[in-house]
């Protein structure tokens, strides 16, 4: 856990939020005493419905060319 004083937290809040988002816990202090803690928010993940995923992929057609050929086509295309 990283401790940072309130003035530093106010001056560089976006940097501290980015560090918290990356998983680090930031303790904000006032006169050396912790007053707040900055942690990443927990975002609940929805479970994957395997049946729906399988139904979706079954509708897709198989790729006719290999991945290598596909990448060569992209690379050699007139866009570049």
C-alpha positions as CSV (number, residue, x, y, z in Angstrom):
1,X,0.0,0.0,0.0
2,X,1.2,3.5,-0.9
3,X,0.6,6.4,1.5
4,X,0.3,9.9,0.0
5,X,-0.6,13.1,1.8
6,X,-3.8,15.0,0.9
7,X,-2.1,17.8,-1.0
8,X,-0.2,15.4,-3.2
9,X,-3.4,13.4,-3.8
10,X,-5.3,16.5,-4.8
11,X,-2.5,17.6,-7.2
12,X,-2.1,14.2,-8.9
13,X,-5.5,12.6,-8.4
14,X,-5.8,11.1,-11.9
15,X,-2.4,9.4,-11.5
16,X,-3.4,7.9,-8.1
17,X,-6.7,6.7,-9.5
18,X,-4.9,5.0,-12.4
19,X,-2.7,3.2,-9.9
20,X,-5.7,2.1,-7.8
21,X,-7.4,1.0,-11.0
22,X,-4.3,-1.2,-11.7
23,X,-4.8,-2.9,-8.4
24,X,-2.7,-0.9,-6.0
25,X,-4.2,0.4,-2.8
26,X,-3.5,4.1,-2.1
27,X,-3.8,5.5,1.4
28,X,-4.5,9.2,1.7
29,X,-3.2,10.8,4.8
30,X,-3.7,14.1,6.6
31,X,-0.8,15.1,8.9
32,X,0.6,11.6,8.7
33,X,-2.7,9.8,9.7
34,X,-4.7,7.8,7.2
35,X,-8.1,9.4,6.4
36,X,-9.1,7.6,3.2
37,X,-8.2,4.7,1.1
38,X,-8.4,4.6,-2.7
39,X,-9.0,1.1,-4.2
40,X,-10.3,-0.2,-7.5
41,X,-14.1,-0.7,-7.7
42,X,-15.2,-4.3,-8.0
43,X,-17.2,-4.8,-11.2
44,X,-19.3,-7.9,-11.1
45,X,-18.8,-10.1,-14.2
46,X,-21.8,-11.7,-15.9
47,X,-21.5,-15.5,-16.4
48,X,-21.1,-16.7,-20.0
49,X,-24.1,-18.7,-21.3
50,X,-22.3,-21.5,-23.1
51,X,-25.5,-22.5,-25.0
52,X,-25.9,-19.0,-26.5
53,X,-22.2,-18.8,-27.4
54,X,-22.3,-22.2,-29.1
55,X,-25.5,-21.3,-31.0
56,X,-23.8,-18.1,-32.2
57,X,-20.6,-19.7,-33.3
58,X,-22.5,-22.5,-35.1
59,X,-24.2,-19.9,-37.3
60,X,-20.7,-18.6,-38.5
61,X,-19.2,-20.0,-41.6
62,X,-15.7,-21.5,-41.6
63,X,-12.9,-19.2,-42.8
64,X,-11.9,-20.2,-46.4
65,X,-8.3,-19.1,-46.2
66,X,-5.6,-19.8,-43.7
67,X,-4.7,-17.2,-41.0
68,X,-1.4,-16.6,-42.7
69,X,-3.0,-15.9,-46.1
70,X,-5.5,-13.6,-44.5
71,X,-2.7,-11.6,-42.8
72,X,-0.7,-11.4,-46.1
73,X,-3.8,-10.1,-47.8
74,X,-4.2,-7.4,-45.2
75,X,-0.5,-6.5,-45.3
76,X,-0.4,-6.4,-49.1
77,X,-3.7,-4.7,-49.6
78,X,-3.8,-1.3,-51.3
79,X,-4.6,0.4,-48.1
80,X,-1.0,0.6,-47.3
